[in-house]
Amino acid sequence: MTDPTQIAGQPTGEPSQVDYVTLRPGQTIGRYEIVAVLGQGGFGITYRARDVQLGREVAIKEYLPSALAVRQDGTTVLPRTTKMADDFGWGRERFVTEGRTMASLHHVPAIVKVFDYLEANGTAYIVMELLSGRTLEERIAQDGKLSPEEVDRILWPLLDGLEQVHTAGFLHRDIKPANILLDATGNPTLIDFGASRAAMAGRSTALTAIFTPGYAAAEQMTSAKQGPWTDIYGLSATLYHAIAGRVPPSAFDRMLNDTYEPLANLKPAGFAPGVLAGIDAGLAVIASDRPQSIGGCRRAKCPSAASEFARCHAQGAVKHDGFSWDQLNPSCLLQHVTPLRANEMRWNRMRFHLISFRSSISQRNGD
């Protein structure tokens, strides 16, 4: 912003606050010098910066939930009101925890690398690698559906990376093509983790949870428990889009009228039937009908998904009854599980959560 914006209606006794929104080029955070703004949203701002000690460019994410905080003097971030201080501080702690966790996963494949995290200016920052390339969303929009070889190139590294993220007790919560960056050879990197953002939306009425229709699981729209199965839904929806060329119907709509067309029925050429059936299984509306984790023995060597699927069958690893996701090699992970059993009790429970979700949205909007 060129001109600062005075916050209207500042309560008596609060510090005079001016919202400059972003840090300006040339300002420093520790050993990092701001170069430019890369993007900003309701939860924070991302900058291009330079590590003056190591002489490399990095990306820095700043914790600045605009509904809760402002910048007072072009640098310092403060809660908008004393009543918002607790929520702001709680969210900052979660943001720092996210940075600490991601920094410990520095060598995990296909996951954006976090170099550093720090607290300054009354807020917190996460320092990450600065990546180049195009997103999977851009790849699909520009060139259409992915070939089996392209899907194979992105699927297994993402499974390996997510497995380690989940083992660390962390979730992504916002897997979609726009958050997968592809390098020049098509190798993926998962970016923009949304765990602390989702936690804040669940705690503060000032922040509204943001879901991406088609990729968000049903439990992200209700009070149901989230876990690895939530990321599995997002990854499966992403793969569906890449293979079918269209976004699957939103889980919100599917709770009332499921128009999902399984990949197993579409039968796209060149894909192993087990992979297609596994993506369908990962897109089950009810969380307990999805694979519950990515864990187990990771793939040591797999020339192709089709040959690995055949090998798993030969070893008796694939079971349609008593299926255990954790027993399988990642190349067998996306296999068919027990079909969706939408019995009356489960659907009644889901409808109850849906009604509760709609009610909470109405209350927030003052309807």
N, C-alpha and C positions, 0 to 999 in steps of 0.2 A: 504494500500500500504506500502511496506517496504521502498522503496526509493521515496523521493519527486520528483516531475516532474516540471522542470522549464518551465514556460509559454513562448512559443516561440513568437517572434515578438512583445514584449512588447513596446507600444508606448513611445516615449521620454516624460519625465515629469510624467509618471505614477510611483507609488511606485513599488519597486522590489517585485515581488510576487512569492511565491513558493506554489504549489498546493499539500498539504498533504492529500487532499480528506476528510478523516474522522478524528474525534477526537479519541484520543487513550485511552485505558482503564486506569482508575485512574484520568483522567482529570475531573474537576468539572464545573458544570453550576449552580450557586447558591448553593442550598442545595442538588443537584443531582450529583452523581458520576457515570461516564460512566463505564459500565461493558463490553459491547461488541457491535458490529455492528449487527443489525438484518437484514438490507437491505438498498439498496440505488438505486436511479434512477435519472433521469434528473432534477427532481425538488427538491430533498432533500434526507436526510439520516435519517434512523430510528435506534435508539440505545436501547439496554437494559441498564437500569440504576438503581441506588439504591437511594431512598430517605433517606438520612442519618438522617433526623429529625424524620421521622415516622418509619424508619426501614423496609421499604417495597420496593419491586422491581416494577419498572414502565417502560413504553415504552416512549421514547422521539423522537419526529419528529423535525428535524432541517431544517429550510428554507435555502437551498443552491442550487439554480438553476444553474447547471454547465455551461450553455451557457452564463450566465451573471456574475458569481462571482467565486472567488477562495479563498482559505485559505492562508493568507500571512505568518503566522509564526507558523503554527501548531494549532492555536486557532482562530485568527481573520479572519472574512470573509469580503472581499472587492469586489466591482464591478470590473470586468475585465478592463474596460476603463471608462473614465469620461462620455462618451456618453451613457454608459449602466447604469449609476448611477440612473437616473430617473426611468427607468423600474424596476431596482432592488429594489429601495425604495418603489415604488408603490406596487410591489408584496409583499414586507414585511408587509406593512400596511394591505393588504388583508389577509395575513397569520395570522396576529395577530387578525384581526376581526373574522376569522374562529375559532381561539382558544377561543376567548371571547364568541362567540355564542355557541360553543359546550360545554363550561364550564357551561353555563346557563342551559343546557339540561342534567345536571348530573343525574337526576332521570328518564329520559325518557327510556322506555323499548326497548330492542333490539338494542340500539345504543351505540357504544363504549363510555365509560365514560372519559371525559377530566377533570383532576384534577387541572391543572395549565397551565398558559402560561406566558412567560417572554421574554424579550429582553436582549441579552448579546452577547459579541464577535462580535458586528457589525451586528448581524442577530437576528432571533427570534426562539423560541422553543415552542412546544406544548407537555405537559406532560399528558400521558394517562394511563389507566389501562393496565397491561400486561396480555394478555389473553393466555389461552392454549386450545388445541383442534385441530380439523381438519376443513378445509374449506369445504363448500358445494361442491366445485369443486372436492376436494379429495374424499368426500363421494360418489359422483356420479361415479367417475372413479373407485373406489374400489368396490362398492356394487351395482351399477346400479341405475335404476329408484327408485324414492321415492314412498312410499305407500301413500294413501290418509291421513292416520293418521300423517305421517311425514310431509307432505305438510301443513296440518292443524296446526301443531305445529310451523312451521316457518312463515306461512303466516300472521296470525293475529297479533302477536307481531311486525312484520315488518311494517304492516299497521299502527298500533298504534304509533310506533316510528316515522315513516316517516311523519305522520300527524302533529306531534308536531314540527318536524324539519322544515316542510314547513310553519307552522304557525309562526315560528320564522324568516321567510324570507330567508331560507337557502335551498340549494339543495345538493344532494349527487353527481350526475352527472356521477357516475361510478359504478352503481349497477350491479353486476355479481356474479356468484358462488364463484369466488376466493376472493371476498370481504365480504363474509358472513361466519363467524366463528361459528361452532357448538360445544357446550359443550358435556359432556359425555351423557346427556339425550336428545340431539338433539335440545336444545333451541338455537336460533340464536342471533348473535350480528353482526350488520353491521359496517364494519371498512373502513378505508382508504377513507375518504371523499375527493373529488377532486374539490371542488368549487373554491378555490383560484388558484389551478393549471390550471383549465380551463380558469379562468379570465386572468391569465398571458399569456397563449397561444393565447388568443384573442387580447392581447395588443401588445406583442413583436414579431417581425418577427424572433428573435433569438430562440424562443421556438416554437416547432411544437406541435399542439394538438395531443393527443394520443387517439385513439378510439379503443374499443374492438369490432371487427366485430361480429354481431349477437346480441349484447346487447346495442349498442349505437343507439339512435334514429336518424332519418333523420336530425332533426334540429341541431344536434351536428356536422354535416358535412357541414352545410350551414350557412348562416347569419340569419336564422330564429330565432325567439324568443324562449327561453327555459323557462321552468317553471315546476310545479309539474308533468305535463303530460310527461315530459322528464324522470323523475324518474319512473313514472308508466310504461313507455316502458321498462326500464331496469329491473324492478321487474318482469314484465310480461314475458320478455324473459328468465329470470332466472327460473321462475316457469315452463315455457314451457320446458326448458332443463331438469329440475328435473322430470317432468311428462312423456315427450316423449322420454327422453334419448338421445336427440340430440339438438344441438344449432340451433335456427331458422336462416333462411337466413339473411344475413346482410341487413340493411335498405338501404344501398348504392345500392346493387344489386336489391332490391325490387322496387326501384324508376324506374328502367328500365324494369324489368321483374319479376313480383311478383310470386315466386314459393312457397310461404308460405302455409303449409298444416295445416288448423285449427284443434285445439284440439277437437272442436265440431264434426268434421268429423272422427277423430281418435278414439273417444269414449273410452278412457282408462277406465278399470273397476274400479268401486268403487267411482268415482268422481261425485259430483253433477253437472248436466248439466249447471246450472247457473254459477258455478265457472269456468268451461271450457270455456263457452261463454264469460265470463268476461275477462279471460286471452287473448282470441283472440281479444277482443275489445281494450285491453291495448296495443296490438301490431299493431294497425292500423298505416300505414306508415305516413299518413298525421296527424299532431298533433291535429288539430281541430276535427278529428274523434275519438280521444281517450277521455276517461274520463279526465276532466280537473283538478280534485283535489281528495284528499283522504278524505277530511273533513267530517263534519257532526257528528251525534251521534255515539260514539264508542260503540262497543259491550259490554254489561253489563254481559251477560251470554249466552253461545252458546255451547250446548253439542256436536253439529256436524254441519259442513257446510251444509249438506243435510237438516237437520231439520230446520236450520235457513233460508235456501232458501225457504222452504215450508211456514214458518211462514211469511216471507216477502211478498210472493205472497198472502197469506191469508189476510194480512193487506193492500194489494193494493200498497205496496211500490215499486214494480218492474214495471216499465213502459218501453215499447219499443219505444214509441213515446213521445217526450217531456221529455226524460230521464234527471233526475237531480242527478248527482253523490253525491252532498252534502246532499241530503235528507236521505241517507241510513245509516243503521247500518253497521259497517265494514264487518260483515259477509255477507251482501248483496252487498258489494261494487263491487265485481267482477261479474257483471251481464251484460247481453247483452245490448248494446246500438245500436242506429241506424246504420245499416250496412254501410261499406265504400262506399262513393259516390265519386268516382274518376272522376269527371266531367272534361271536357277539360280545363277549366280555372285553376283549382287547379293543374292539372298535368303539364300544361304549366309553372305555377309559380314554381313548384318543379323542373322541368327540368332546368329552368333558374338558380335556386340556385345551382343545380348540376354542370352546366357548369361553374358557377362562382367559385365553390369550386375547380374544376379541374384546372381552370386557375390560382388560387392563389397558388396551390401546384406546378404547373409548374414554376411559377415565383420564388418561394422559392428555387426550385432545379436548377434554372438557365437554364431551358429548353427553 
